[in-house]
Structures are given as structure tokens and as C-alpha cells.
């Protein structure tokens, strides 16, 4: 089970972009736990990993309209991938590896995505997506 740490930080500026708000939170709470699943990540580590992945996504596909598919369960790396996609302004879809294979294939095909982010633990499913 994944838990997101909640830190009351005042009323957010509703006109501020989401990722700008995230960067503020990282600066304010850098050493505090941000997310806990199979392991815990601080805001600083979460931000660093999502920045690294965002750069890797851009290296693979620089098309700003390209959809990113994230194949992962309730793991910290799924949160990292979602933040990475948001940081570069990409639309993303998350596939739960527990879904039946035909459902995964349908969602993936329907998304129009050509880029899949996953870990080694789900690589066998990638080959079945087509």
C-alpha cells in the first residue's frame, strides 16, 4: 500500500502551475518523506528522480504531444514517472499490471502512446502490449 505524506503548508496559489507548486514544496520540505510504498522517498529524492526520468523521456521522444504510458502498480517509481511526465507537459496513462492482458492492450492501443515506462519487474507485460 502506498501512502502520500501530507504536510499542511497553507493555502496554495490556485493560479500557480502544479509543478511550480511542487518545486516550492520540495524546497520547503526537501528532507521530509514525500511518498512511501515499497520504500520511502524524500521530496528531494523524488524531485531528483523525476527530473532524471523527464530528461530520459525527452531523449527518447521530444514530441510535446506524445503520450506516455506508465506500466506500474502502487510503487514509488510510478509516482516518479507520473511527476516526470507532468514536468515535461506530457499526457500520461497509468496501466496497472494486475489488469487482465486484454484490458491492458486495449487501454494502451486507445491511448495512442508509443512510449512505455516500466520497471524490469513488468517488462514481460510490455512485450504483450503489441
The first five atom37 places (N, CA, C, CB, O) and aatype in JSON, in Angstrom:
{
  "aatype": [20, 20, 20, 20, 20, 20, 20, 20, 20, 20, 20, 20, 20, 20, 20, 20, 20, 20, 20, 20, 20, 20, 20, 20, 20, 20, 20, 20, 20, 20, 20, 20, 20, 20, 20, 20, 20, 20, 20, 20, 20, 20, 20, 20, 20, 20, 20, 20, 20, 20, 20, 20, 20, 20, 20, 20, 20, 20, 20, 20, 20, 20, 20, 20, 20, 20, 20, 20, 20, 20, 20, 20, 20, 20, 20, 20, 20, 20, 20, 20, 20, 20, 20, 20, 20, 20, 20, 20, 20, 20, 20, 20, 20, 20, 20, 20, 20, 20, 20, 20, 20, 20, 20, 20, 20, 20, 20, 20, 20, 20, 20, 20, 20, 20, 20, 20, 20, 20, 20, 20, 20, 20, 20, 20, 20, 20, 20, 20, 20, 20],
  "atom_mask": [
    [1, 1, 1, 1, 1],
    [1, 1, 1, 1, 1],
    [1, 1, 1, 1, 1],
    [1, 1, 1, 1, 1],
    [1, 1, 1, 1, 1],
    [1, 1, 1, 1, 1],
    [1, 1, 1, 1, 1],
    [1, 1, 1, 1, 1],
    [1, 1, 1, 1, 1],
    [1, 1, 1, 1, 1],
    [1, 1, 1, 1, 1],
    [1, 1, 1, 1, 1],
    [1, 1, 1, 1, 1],
    [1, 1, 1, 1, 1],
    [1, 1, 1, 1, 1],
    [1, 1, 1, 1, 1],
    [1, 1, 1, 1, 1],
    [1, 1, 1, 1, 1],
    [1, 1, 1, 1, 1],
    [1, 1, 1, 1, 1],
    [1, 1, 1, 1, 1],
    [1, 1, 1, 1, 1],
    [1, 1, 1, 1, 1],
    [1, 1, 1, 1, 1],
    [1, 1, 1, 1, 1],
    [1, 1, 1, 1, 1],
    [1, 1, 1, 1, 1],
    [1, 1, 1, 1, 1],
    [1, 1, 1, 1, 1],
    [1, 1, 1, 1, 1],
    [1, 1, 1, 1, 1],
    [1, 1, 1, 1, 1],
    [1, 1, 1, 1, 1],
    [1, 1, 1, 1, 1],
    [1, 1, 1, 1, 1],
    [1, 1, 1, 1, 1],
    [1, 1, 1, 1, 1],
    [1, 1, 1, 1, 1],
    [1, 1, 1, 1, 1],
    [1, 1, 1, 1, 1],
    [1, 1, 1, 1, 1],
    [1, 1, 1, 1, 1],
    [1, 1, 1, 1, 1],
    [1, 1, 1, 1, 1],
    [1, 1, 1, 1, 1],
    [1, 1, 1, 1, 1],
    [1, 1, 1, 1, 1],
    [1, 1, 1, 1, 1],
    [1, 1, 1, 1, 1],
    [1, 1, 1, 1, 1],
    [1, 1, 1, 1, 1],
    [1, 1, 1, 1, 1],
    [1, 1, 1, 1, 1],
    [1, 1, 1, 1, 1],
    [1, 1, 1, 1, 1],
    [1, 1, 1, 1, 1],
    [1, 1, 1, 1, 1],
    [1, 1, 1, 1, 1],
    [1, 1, 1, 1, 1],
    [1, 1, 1, 1, 1],
    [1, 1, 1, 1, 1],
    [1, 1, 1, 1, 1],
    [1, 1, 1, 1, 1],
    [1, 1, 1, 1, 1],
    [1, 1, 1, 1, 1],
    [1, 1, 1, 1, 1],
    [1, 1, 1, 1, 1],
    [1, 1, 1, 1, 1],
    [1, 1, 1, 1, 1],
    [1, 1, 1, 1, 1],
    [1, 1, 1, 1, 1],
    [1, 1, 1, 1, 1],
    [1, 1, 1, 1, 1],
    [1, 1, 1, 1, 1],
    [1, 1, 1, 1, 1],
    [1, 1, 1, 1, 1],
    [1, 1, 1, 1, 1],
    [1, 1, 1, 1, 1],
    [1, 1, 1, 1, 1],
    [1, 1, 1, 1, 1],
    [1, 1, 1, 1, 1],
    [1, 1, 1, 1, 1],
    [1, 1, 1, 1, 1],
    [1, 1, 1, 1, 1],
    [1, 1, 1, 1, 1],
    [1, 1, 1, 1, 1],
    [1, 1, 1, 1, 1],
    [1, 1, 1, 1, 1],
    [1, 1, 1, 1, 1],
    [1, 1, 1, 1, 1],
    [1, 1, 1, 1, 1],
    [1, 1, 1, 1, 1],
    [1, 1, 1, 1, 1],
    [1, 1, 1, 1, 1],
    [1, 1, 1, 1, 1],
    [1, 1, 1, 1, 1],
    [1, 1, 1, 1, 1],
    [1, 1, 1, 1, 1],
    [1, 1, 1, 1, 1],
    [1, 1, 1, 1, 1],
    [1, 1, 1, 1, 1],
    [1, 1, 1, 1, 1],
    [1, 1, 1, 1, 1],
    [1, 1, 1, 1, 1],
    [1, 1, 1, 1, 1],
    [1, 1, 1, 1, 1],
    [1, 1, 1, 1, 1],
    [1, 1, 1, 1, 1],
    [1, 1, 1, 1, 1],
    [1, 1, 1, 1, 1],
    [1, 1, 1, 1, 1],
    [1, 1, 1, 1, 1],
    [1, 1, 1, 1, 1],
    [1, 1, 1, 1, 1],
    [1, 1, 1, 1, 1],
    [1, 1, 1, 1, 1],
    [1, 1, 1, 1, 1],
    [1, 1, 1, 1, 1],
    [1, 1, 1, 1, 1],
    [1, 1, 1, 1, 1],
    [1, 1, 1, 1, 1],
    [1, 1, 1, 1, 1],
    [1, 1, 1, 1, 1],
    [1, 1, 1, 1, 1],
    [1, 1, 1, 1, 1],
    [1, 1, 1, 1, 1],
    [1, 1, 1, 1, 1],
    [1, 1, 1, 1, 1],
    [1, 1, 1, 1, 1],
    [1, 1, 1, 1, 1]
  ],
  "atom_positions": [
    [[0.83, -1.18, 0.0], [0.0, 0.0, 0.0], [0.88, 1.24, 0.0], [-0.95, 0.0, 1.21], [1.89, 1.3, 0.71]],
    [[0.5, 2.22, -0.79], [1.26, 3.45, -0.91], [0.62, 4.52, -0.05], [1.36, 3.9, -2.37], [-0.6, 4.63, 0.03]],
    [[1.46, 5.31, 0.6], [0.98, 6.42, 1.41], [1.68, 7.69, 0.96], [1.21, 6.16, 2.92], [2.9, 7.71, 0.78]],
    [[0.91, 8.73, 0.78], [1.49, 10.03, 0.47], [1.51, 10.84, 1.76], [0.69, 10.77, -0.65], [0.52, 10.92, 2.47]],
    [[2.65, 11.43, 2.04], [2.75, 12.24, 3.24], [2.05, 13.57, 3.01], [4.23, 12.46, 3.65], [2.22, 14.19, 1.97]],
    [[1.26, 13.99, 3.98], [0.56, 15.27, 3.87], [1.19, 16.26, 4.82], [-0.94, 15.1, 4.16], [1.33, 15.98, 6.02]],
    [[1.55, 17.38, 4.31], [2.12, 18.44, 5.12], [1.27, 19.7, 4.92], [3.61, 18.7, 4.75], [1.22, 20.22, 3.8]],
    [[0.61, 20.19, 5.95], [-0.15, 21.43, 5.79], [0.81, 22.58, 5.53], [-1.03, 21.72, 7.03], [1.67, 22.87, 6.36]],
    [[0.66, 23.23, 4.4], [1.61, 24.28, 4.03], [0.91, 25.58, 3.67], [2.46, 23.83, 2.87], [1.48, 26.42, 2.96]],
    [[-0.31, 25.75, 4.13], [-1.01, 26.98, 3.85], [-1.86, 26.86, 2.61], [-0.03, 28.11, 3.69], [-1.91, 25.82, 1.95]],
    [[-2.52, 27.93, 2.31], [-3.42, 27.96, 1.16], [-2.59, 28.16, -0.11], [-4.48, 29.1, 1.31], [-1.86, 29.14, -0.22]],
    [[-2.7, 27.25, -1.06], [-1.91, 27.37, -2.29], [-2.46, 28.47, -3.2], [-1.89, 26.04, -3.04], [-3.65, 28.81, -3.18]],
    [[-1.56, 29.01, -3.99], [-1.96, 29.96, -5.02], [-2.59, 29.14, -6.15], [-0.73, 30.81, -5.54], [-1.91, 28.37, -6.82]],
    [[-3.88, 29.31, -6.34], [-4.61, 28.49, -7.32], [-4.24, 28.82, -8.76], [-6.09, 28.67, -7.13], [-4.6, 28.08, -9.68]],
    [[-3.53, 29.91, -8.97], [-3.12, 30.28, -10.32], [-1.7, 29.83, -10.64], [-3.24, 31.78, -10.51], [-1.18, 30.05, -11.73]],
    [[-1.09, 29.2, -9.67], [0.28, 28.73, -9.83], [0.27, 27.36, -10.51], [1.0, 28.66, -8.46], [-0.52, 26.49, -10.15]],
    [[1.15, 27.16, -11.5], [1.23, 25.84, -12.13], [1.58, 24.75, -11.12], [2.27, 25.86, -13.26], [2.31, 24.99, -10.16]],
    [[1.05, 23.58, -11.35], [1.23, 22.46, -10.44], [2.71, 22.15, -10.17], [0.55, 21.23, -11.0], [3.1, 21.96, -9.02]],
    [[3.51, 22.11, -11.2], [4.91, 21.75, -11.0], [5.68, 22.86, -10.29], [5.57, 21.43, -12.34], [6.63, 22.58, -9.56]],
    [[5.28, 24.11, -10.48], [5.9, 25.2, -9.72], [5.58, 25.04, -8.23], [5.42, 26.59, -10.24], [6.43, 25.27, -7.38]],
    [[4.36, 24.65, -7.94], [3.96, 24.41, -6.55], [4.74, 23.23, -5.98], [2.43, 24.15, -6.46], [5.18, 23.27, -4.83]],
    [[4.91, 22.2, -6.76], [5.69, 21.04, -6.31], [7.12, 21.46, -5.98], [5.69, 19.94, -7.38], [7.66, 21.05, -4.96]],
    [[7.73, 22.26, -6.83], [9.11, 22.73, -6.59], [9.2, 23.53, -5.29], [9.61, 23.58, -7.78], [10.19, 23.43, -4.57]],
    [[8.18, 24.32, -4.99], [8.15, 25.06, -3.73], [8.11, 24.09, -2.55], [6.93, 26.0, -3.68], [8.82, 24.28, -1.56]],
    [[7.29, 23.08, -2.67], [7.17, 22.08, -1.6], [8.5, 21.35, -1.42], [6.04, 21.07, -1.91], [8.91, 21.08, -0.29]],
    [[9.16, 21.03, -2.52], [10.47, 20.37, -2.45], [11.46, 21.26, -1.71], [11.0, 20.03, -3.88], [12.2, 20.79, -0.85]],
    [[11.46, 22.55, -2.03], [12.39, 23.47, -1.37], [12.08, 23.59, 0.13], [12.32, 24.86, -2.03], [12.99, 23.7, 0.95]],
    [[10.82, 23.58, 0.47], [10.41, 23.77, 1.86], [10.58, 22.5, 2.7], [8.95, 24.22, 1.9], [10.91, 22.58, 3.89]],
    [[10.35, 21.34, 2.1], [10.35, 20.08, 2.86], [11.31, 19.05, 2.27], [8.95, 19.5, 2.89], [11.02, 17.86, 2.29]],
    [[12.44, 19.48, 1.74], [13.33, 18.61, 0.96], [13.71, 17.31, 1.66], [14.57, 19.35, 0.62], [13.8, 16.27, 1.0]],
    [[13.93, 17.32, 2.95], [14.39, 16.13, 3.65], [13.26, 15.33, 4.31], [15.38, 16.51, 4.69], [13.52, 14.34, 4.99]],
    [[12.03, 15.76, 4.1], [10.9, 15.04, 4.69], [10.39, 13.98, 3.72], [9.78, 16.02, 5.07], [10.56, 14.11, 2.5]],
    [[9.76, 12.96, 4.25], [9.23, 11.87, 3.43], [8.06, 12.37, 2.6], [8.8, 10.68, 4.32], [7.12, 12.98, 3.12]],
    [[8.12, 12.11, 1.31], [7.07, 12.53, 0.38], [6.12, 11.4, 0.04], [7.69, 13.09, -0.89], [4.91, 11.59, -0.05]],
    [[6.68, 10.21, -0.15], [5.88, 9.07, -0.56], [6.48, 7.79, 0.04], [5.79, 8.98, -2.11], [7.69, 7.64, 0.14]],
    [[5.58, 6.88, 0.42], [6.02, 5.6, 0.98], [5.24, 4.5, 0.28], [5.8, 5.55, 2.53], [4.01, 4.52, 0.25]],
    [[5.95, 3.55, -0.26], [5.34, 2.34, -0.85], [6.27, 1.2, -0.49], [5.12, 2.47, -2.44], [6.37, 0.82, 0.67]],
    [[6.97, 0.64, -1.5], [7.94, -0.41, -1.2], [9.18, 0.17, -0.53], [8.33, -1.17, -2.48], [9.96, -0.55, 0.1]],
    [[9.36, 1.47, -0.66], [10.4, 2.21, 0.05], [9.91, 3.64, 0.22], [11.77, 2.17, -0.73], [8.87, 4.02, -0.32]],
    [[10.65, 4.43, 0.98], [10.27, 5.82, 1.23], [11.19, 6.74, 0.46], [10.3, 6.15, 2.75], [12.4, 6.51, 0.37]],
    [[10.62, 7.8, -0.1], [11.41, 8.81, -0.8], [11.15, 10.16, -0.17], [11.07, 8.83, -2.33], [10.01, 10.51, 0.14]],
    [[12.23, 10.93, 0.01], [12.06, 12.31, 0.46], [11.62, 13.15, -0.74], [13.37, 12.87, 1.09], [11.7, 12.71, -1.88]],
    [[11.17, 14.35, -0.47], [10.8, 15.25, -1.55], [11.99, 15.52, -2.47], [10.25, 16.57, -0.99], [11.84, 15.58, -3.69]],
    [[13.16, 15.69, -1.88], [14.35, 15.95, -2.69], [14.67, 14.79, -3.63], [15.55, 16.24, -1.79], [14.92, 15.0, -4.81]],
    [[14.65, 13.58, -3.11], [14.95, 12.4, -3.94], [13.86, 12.21, -4.99], [15.08, 11.13, -3.05], [14.16, 11.91, -6.15]],
    [[12.61, 12.37, -4.59], [11.51, 12.26, -5.54], [11.67, 13.25, -6.68], [10.17, 12.5, -4.83], [11.47, 12.91, -7.85]],
    [[12.05, 14.48, -6.35], [12.25, 15.5, -7.37], [13.44, 15.16, -8.27], [12.47, 16.87, -6.7], [13.35, 15.31, -9.49]],
    [[14.54, 14.72, -7.68], [15.72, 14.37, -8.48], [15.42, 13.23, -9.45], [16.89, 13.98, -7.57], [15.78, 13.29, -10.63]],
    [[14.77, 12.19, -8.95], [14.46, 11.04, -9.81], [13.48, 11.41, -10.91], [13.89, 9.89, -8.98], [13.62, 10.95, -12.04]],
    [[12.49, 12.22, -10.59], [11.53, 12.61, -11.63], [12.19, 13.52, -12.67], [10.3, 13.32, -11.0], [11.85, 13.44, -13.85]],
    [[13.12, 14.38, -12.25], [13.86, 15.2, -13.21], [14.71, 14.34, -14.14], [14.75, 16.22, -12.48], [14.76, 14.58, -15.35]],
    [[15.37, 13.33, -13.57], [16.2, 12.44, -14.39], [15.35, 11.68, -15.4], [16.97, 11.44, -13.49], [15.72, 11.56, -16.56]],
    [[14.21, 11.18, -14.95], [13.34, 10.44, -15.85], [12.74, 11.36, -16.91], [12.23, 9.75, -15.07], [12.58, 10.96, -18.06]],
    [[12.4, 12.58, -16.53], [11.87, 13.54, -17.5], [12.88, 13.78, -18.63], [11.52, 14.88, -16.81], [12.51, 13.84, -19.8]],
    [[14.15, 13.91, -18.27], [15.19, 14.1, -19.28], [15.34, 12.86, -20.16], [16.53, 14.43, -18.61], [15.56, 12.98, -21.37]],
    [[15.22, 11.69, -19.57], [15.3, 10.45, -20.35], [14.12, 10.33, -21.32], [15.34, 9.22, -19.42], [14.29, 9.87, -22.45]],
    [[12.95, 10.73, -20.88], [11.77, 10.71, -21.77], [12.0, 11.64, -22.95], [10.47, 11.13, -21.01], [11.75, 11.27, -24.1]],
    [[12.49, 12.84, -22.68], [12.74, 13.8, -23.76], [13.81, 13.29, -24.72], [13.17, 15.15, -23.17], [13.75, 13.57, -25.92]],
    [[14.77, 12.56, -24.21], [15.82, 11.99, -25.08], [15.24, 10.94, -26.02], [16.95, 11.37, -24.23], [15.73, 10.77, -27.14]],
    [[14.2, 10.23, -25.57], [13.57, 9.2, -26.39], [12.57, 9.78, -27.38], [12.88, 8.18, -25.51], [12.49, 9.33, -28.52]],
    [[11.82, 10.78, -26.94], [10.75, 11.32, -27.77], [10.52, 12.77, -27.38], [9.44, 10.5, -27.63], [9.96, 13.06, -26.32]],
    [[10.95, 13.67, -28.24], [10.86, 15.1, -27.95], [9.55, 15.72, -28.42], [12.02, 15.82, -28.59], [9.38, 16.94, -28.32]],
    [[8.62, 14.92, -28.93], [7.34, 15.42, -29.4], [6.49, 15.81, -28.18], [6.61, 14.36, -30.27], [6.13, 14.94, -27.39]],
    [[6.14, 17.09, -28.03], [5.38, 17.51, -26.85], [3.96, 16.94, -26.79], [5.3, 19.01, -26.82], [3.31, 17.0, -25.75]],
    [[3.48, 16.39, -27.9], [2.13, 15.8, -27.92], [2.15, 14.29, -27.7], [1.46, 16.12, -29.23], [1.09, 13.66, -27.65]],
    [[3.33, 13.72, -27.56], [3.44, 12.27, -27.38], [2.9, 11.86, -26.02], [4.9, 11.81, -27.53], [3.19, 12.49, -25.0]],
    [[2.1, 10.81, -26.01], [1.52, 10.28, -24.79], [2.5, 9.29, -24.16], [0.15, 9.6, -25.06], [3.12, 8.49, -24.86]],
    [[2.62, 9.35, -22.85], [3.5, 8.44, -22.11], [2.62, 7.42, -21.39], [4.4, 9.23, -21.1], [1.65, 7.78, -20.71]],
    [[2.95, 6.15, -21.53], [2.27, 5.09, -20.79], [3.17, 4.65, -19.66], [1.89, 3.89, -21.72], [4.35, 4.36, -19.86]],
    [[2.6, 4.59, -18.47], [3.33, 4.16, -17.28], [2.73, 2.82, -16.85], [3.26, 5.23, -16.13], [1.57, 2.75, -16.46]],
    [[3.54, 1.79, -16.92], [3.09, 0.46, -16.51], [3.69, 0.17, -15.15], [3.49, -0.62, -17.56], [4.87, -0.19, -15.05]],
    [[2.89, 0.31, -14.13], [3.39, 0.09, -12.78], [2.25, 0.07, -11.79], [4.39, 1.15, -12.39], [1.19, 0.64, -12.03]],
    [[2.48, -0.57, -10.72], [1.46, -0.66, -9.68], [1.64, 0.44, -8.66], [1.52, -2.01, -9.0], [2.09, 1.54, -8.98]],
    [[1.27, 0.15, -7.45], [1.37, 1.13, -6.37], [2.79, 1.11, -5.82], [0.34, 0.84, -5.25], [3.07, 0.53, -4.77]],
    [[3.67, 1.75, -6.58], [5.08, 1.78, -6.25], [5.59, 3.2, -6.35], [5.89, 0.84, -7.16], [5.01, 4.03, -7.05]],
    [[6.69, 3.48, -5.65], [7.24, 4.83, -5.72], [7.67, 5.18, -7.15], [8.43, 4.96, -4.76], [7.59, 6.34, -7.55]],
    [[8.13, 4.2, -7.91], [8.57, 4.52, -9.27], [7.41, 4.95, -10.16], [9.27, 3.3, -9.89], [7.62, 5.66, -11.15]],
    [[6.2, 4.55, -9.83], [5.03, 5.02, -10.58], [4.81, 6.5, -10.32], [3.78, 4.21, -10.21], [4.5, 7.25, -11.24]],
    [[4.95, 6.91, -9.08], [4.82, 8.33, -8.73], [5.92, 9.14, -9.41], [4.88, 8.53, -7.2], [5.67, 10.23, -9.92]],
    [[7.14, 8.61, -9.4], [8.26, 9.28, -10.08], [7.94, 9.47, -11.56], [9.57, 8.45, -9.92], [8.15, 10.56, -12.1]],
    [[7.42, 8.43, -12.2], [7.1, 8.52, -13.64], [5.98, 9.51, -13.91], [6.71, 7.14, -14.17], [6.04, 10.25, -14.89]],
    [[4.97, 9.53, -13.05], [3.87, 10.49, -13.23], [4.38, 11.93, -13.11], [2.76, 10.23, -12.2], [4.01, 12.79, -13.91]],
    [[5.22, 12.19, -12.13], [5.79, 13.53, -11.97], [6.67, 13.89, -13.16], [6.59, 13.61, -10.68], [6.66, 15.03, -13.62]],
    [[7.44, 12.93, -13.64], [8.31, 13.19, -14.8], [7.48, 13.62, -16.01], [9.14, 11.94, -15.15], [7.82, 14.58, -16.7]],
    [[6.4, 12.91, -16.25], [5.53, 13.26, -17.39], [4.92, 14.65, -17.19], [4.4, 12.2, -17.55], [4.87, 15.44, -18.13]],
    [[4.49, 14.94, -15.99], [3.91, 16.26, -15.72], [4.94, 17.37, -15.9], [3.35, 16.31, -14.3], [4.62, 18.44, -16.41]],
    [[6.17, 17.12, -15.48], [7.22, 18.14, -15.57], [7.5, 18.56, -17.01], [8.5, 17.63, -14.93], [7.88, 19.7, -17.27]],
    [[7.32, 17.64, -17.94], [7.58, 17.98, -19.35], [6.28, 18.2, -20.12], [8.4, 16.87, -20.01], [6.29, 18.28, -21.35]],
    [[5.19, 18.31, -19.39], [3.92, 18.67, -20.01], [3.29, 17.57, -20.85], [4.11, 19.86, -20.85], [2.56, 17.86, -21.8]],
    [[3.55, 16.33, -20.5], [3.01, 15.23, -21.29], [1.71, 14.69, -20.7], [4.03, 14.11, -21.38], [1.49, 14.71, -19.49]],
    [[0.88, 14.22, -21.58], [-0.28, 13.44, -21.17], [0.23, 12.05, -20.85], [-1.41, 13.42, -22.29], [1.11, 11.53, -21.54]],
    [[-0.31, 11.44, -19.81], [0.12, 10.09, -19.48], [-1.08, 9.24, -19.08], [1.16, 10.1, -18.35], [-2.11, 9.74, -18.64]],
    [[-0.89, 7.96, -19.26], [-1.87, 6.99, -18.79], [-1.12, 5.96, -17.95], [-2.63, 6.31, -20.0], [0.0, 5.57, -18.27]],
    [[-1.75, 5.53, -16.88], [-1.13, 4.56, -15.99], [-1.86, 3.23, -16.13], [-1.15, 5.05, -14.52], [-3.08, 3.16, -16.0]],
    [[-1.1, 2.2, -16.4], [-1.65, 0.85, -16.5], [-1.25, 0.05, -15.28], [-1.17, 0.15, -17.8], [-0.07, 0.0, -14.92]],
    [[-2.21, -0.56, -14.65], [-1.95, -1.41, -13.5], [-1.64, -2.82, -14.02], [-3.17, -1.43, -12.52], [-2.46, -3.41, -14.71]],
    [[-0.47, -3.35, -13.7], [-0.1, -4.67, -14.21], [-1.05, -5.79, -13.75], [1.31, -5.0, -13.79], [-0.99, -6.9, -14.27]],
    [[-1.91, -5.5, -12.79], [-2.87, -6.5, -12.33], [-4.08, -6.6, -13.24], [-3.31, -6.18, -10.92], [-4.88, -7.53, -13.12]],
    [[-4.24, -5.63, -14.16], [-5.35, -5.7, -15.11], [-5.18, -6.91, -16.01], [-5.44, -4.4, -15.95], [-4.06, -7.35, -16.25]],
    [[-6.28, -7.45, -16.51], [-6.17, -8.54, -17.49], [-5.42, -8.06, -18.74], [-7.59, -9.08, -17.87], [-5.53, -6.89, -19.12]],
    [[-4.66, -8.95, -19.37], [-3.86, -8.55, -20.55], [-4.67, -7.88, -21.65], [-3.16, -9.76, -21.12], [-4.2, -6.92, -22.26]],
    [[-5.89, -8.38, -21.92], [-6.69, -7.76, -22.98], [-7.08, -6.33, -22.63], [-7.95, -8.59, -23.25], [-7.16, -5.47, -23.51]],
    [[-7.31, -6.06, -21.36], [-7.63, -4.7, -20.91], [-6.41, -3.79, -21.05], [-8.11, -4.7, -19.44], [-6.54, -2.65, -21.49]],
    [[-5.24, -4.29, -20.7], [-4.01, -3.52, -20.86], [-3.77, -3.18, -22.32], [-2.82, -4.31, -20.3], [-3.43, -2.04, -22.65]],
    [[-3.95, -4.17, -23.2], [-3.75, -3.93, -24.64], [-4.72, -2.88, -25.16], [-3.92, -5.24, -25.43], [-4.33, -2.0, -25.94]],
    [[-5.98, -2.97, -24.74], [-6.99, -2.02, -25.2], [-6.65, -0.59, -24.76], [-8.37, -2.42, -24.67], [-6.68, 0.33, -25.57]],
    [[-6.34, -0.41, -23.48], [-6.03, 0.93, -22.97], [-4.79, 1.49, -23.65], [-5.83, 0.91, -21.44], [-4.76, 2.65, -24.05]],
    [[-3.77, 0.65, -23.79], [-2.54, 1.09, -24.44], [-2.79, 1.5, -25.88], [-1.48, -0.02, -24.38], [-2.34, 2.56, -26.31]],
    [[-3.5, 0.68, -26.63], [-3.8, 1.0, -28.03], [-4.66, 2.25, -28.14], [-4.51, -0.18, -28.7], [-4.43, 3.09, -29.02]],
    [[-5.62, 2.38, -27.27], [-6.53, 3.53, -27.3], [-5.82, 4.84, -26.95], [-7.68, 3.29, -26.35], [-6.23, 5.9, -27.41]],
    [[-4.77, 4.76, -26.15], [-4.05, 5.98, -25.73], [-3.24, 6.6, -26.86], [-3.13, 5.66, -24.56], [-2.97, 7.8, -26.83]],
    [[-2.86, 5.8, -27.84], [-2.01, 6.31, -28.91], [-0.56, 6.46, -28.49], [-2.53, 7.63, -29.4], [0.24, 7.06, -29.21]],
    [[-0.22, 5.93, -27.36], [1.13, 6.04, -26.82], [2.1, 5.15, -27.59], [1.15, 5.68, -25.34], [1.75, 4.07, -28.05]],
    [[3.33, 5.64, -27.71], [4.39, 4.83, -28.3], [5.57, 4.68, -27.35], [4.86, 5.44, -29.61], [6.59, 4.09, -27.69]],
    [[5.4, 5.22, -26.14], [6.47, 5.17, -25.16], [5.93, 4.58, -23.87], [7.08, 6.57, -24.91], [4.95, 5.08, -23.31]],
    [[6.56, 3.51, -23.39], [6.14, 2.85, -22.16], [7.27, 2.96, -21.14], [5.76, 1.36, -22.42], [8.42, 2.65, -21.43]],
    [[6.91, 3.39, -19.95], [7.85, 3.43, -18.84], [7.45, 2.33, -17.86], [7.88, 4.85, -18.13], [6.3, 2.28, -17.42]],
    [[8.39, 1.48, -17.54], [8.12, 0.4, -16.59], [9.43, -0.05, -15.98], [7.39, -0.78, -17.27], [10.51, 0.36, -16.41]],
    [[9.31, -0.89, -15.0], [10.49, -1.48, -14.38], [10.72, -2.87, -14.93], [10.35, -1.52, -12.87], [9.88, -3.41, -15.66]],
    [[11.83, -3.44, -14.58], [12.18, -4.79, -15.05], [11.15, -5.82, -14.6], [13.56, -5.18, -14.55], [10.97, -6.85, -15.25]],
    [[10.48, -5.54, -13.48], [9.51, -6.5, -12.96], [8.26, -6.62, -13.82], [9.12, -6.11, -11.57], [7.49, -7.57, -13.66]],
    [[8.04, -5.67, -14.74], [6.86, -5.73, -15.62], [7.23, -5.77, -17.1], [5.97, -4.53, -15.36], [6.37, -5.59, -17.97]],
    [[8.51, -5.99, -17.4], [8.94, -5.96, -18.79], [8.25, -7.03, -19.63], [10.43, -6.14, -18.87], [7.99, -6.81, -20.82]],
    [[7.95, -8.17, -19.05], [7.28, -9.23, -19.8], [5.91, -8.78, -20.31], [7.13, -10.49, -18.94], [5.46, -9.22, -21.36]],
    [[5.24, -7.91, -19.56], [3.93, -7.39, -20.0], [4.07, -6.44, -21.19], [3.23, -6.66, -18.84], [3.18, -6.37, -22.04]],
    [[5.17, -5.72, -21.25], [5.38, -4.78, -22.35], [5.37, -5.52, -23.68], [6.71, -4.01, -22.17], [4.78, -5.04, -24.65]],
    [[6.01, -6.67, -23.74], [6.07, -7.42, -24.99], [4.68, -7.91, -25.42], [7.01, -8.62, -24.83], [4.45, -8.17, -26.6]],
    [[3.76, -8.03, -24.48], [2.4, -8.49, -24.8], [1.47, -7.35, -25.23], [1.81, -9.2, -23.61], [0.36, -7.61, -25.68]],
    [[1.93, -6.1, -25.08], [1.06, -4.96, -25.44], [1.02, -4.69, -26.93], [1.53, -3.72, -24.72], [0.13, -3.99, -27.42]],
    [[1.96, -5.23, -27.65], [1.9, -5.07, -29.09], [2.92, -4.13, -29.55], [0.58, -4.62, -29.55], [3.03, -3.87, -30.74]]
  ]
}
